[in-house]
Amino acid sequence: MISRFKKVLKVINPHFKKEQFLEEHNRLSPLNLQATISLLSRFRTEKALLFKDNSWPIDKLRRPFVLWLTSLTSKEKENIN
């Protein structure tokens, strides 16, 4: 049987740098969930147990980052930026 749809393999670099994570996250996110380098830095300090090294694997960190980001108030976001 011939498949109608080709499966597109998504290659995710497990060793994203912070800037690459930021670029990919902002590309995938609506305006109200856009991130900055300072927000990512604060996230890393508050959620240090999620990080094993300097890499930012988007498949592992994006969901916790979005949950953390949505828990912040507008004032907290302004203070971080």
N, C-alpha and C positions, 0 to 999 in steps of 0.2 A: 504494500500500500504506500502510495506516495503522499508525503505530508504536504498540505497546502501552504503552510507557513514555515518560513525559515526561522530557526531560532537564532537570535542575535546574541552572541556571547558578549557579556559585559565584562571587560577586563578592568578590574579595580586594583590600582597600585596600592599595596598594603603599607607602603612607606611614604605617604603624602607628607609634605611639609605643611606647616601651619598656613602658609599663604595659599598653597594649592587647595587645602581643605576649605579655606575661606572662599576662594573663587568658585569651587564646585558647589558648596552649600548655597551661596548667594545665587548661583545660576538656577538651582532647583527650588528656591524659596520665594514666596510672595514678599512684597515690600515690608510687611509688618514683622517678618522673621529674618530680615537681612542682618548680617553680623558684621562686626568690625574686629580688627586685631586685638583691641583692648578687651572686648567681650570674650574672645577666645582665650586670652591670657587669664582673665578672671575665672573662666570656666575650668581651665586647667588647674589653677590653684585650689579651687573648691572641690574638684572631683579628681584629685590626684591618683586615687586608686584605679581609675580607668586607664591610666597611662603606664605602659611598661618601659617605653623609651621615648625618643623625640618624634616618633612618627604619629600621624593623625589619620588612622584608617577610617575613611568616611563611612564604610558599612558598619563599623563598630561604634563610632562616636556621634554620628549625626542625630540619631534618635534621642540619646540622652541629652545632647546639646539643645535640641529643640524643646524638650520637656523642661530643661533648666531655664532656657530663654523665655518660655511662656510663663514661667512662675515669677519672673521679675516684674516689678511695677515699672511704670514709665519713669518715675523719679529715680529708681535704682539704675535703670539703663542709662539715664542722663549722667548720673554720678560716676558710672563706670567709664563712659565715653568722655 
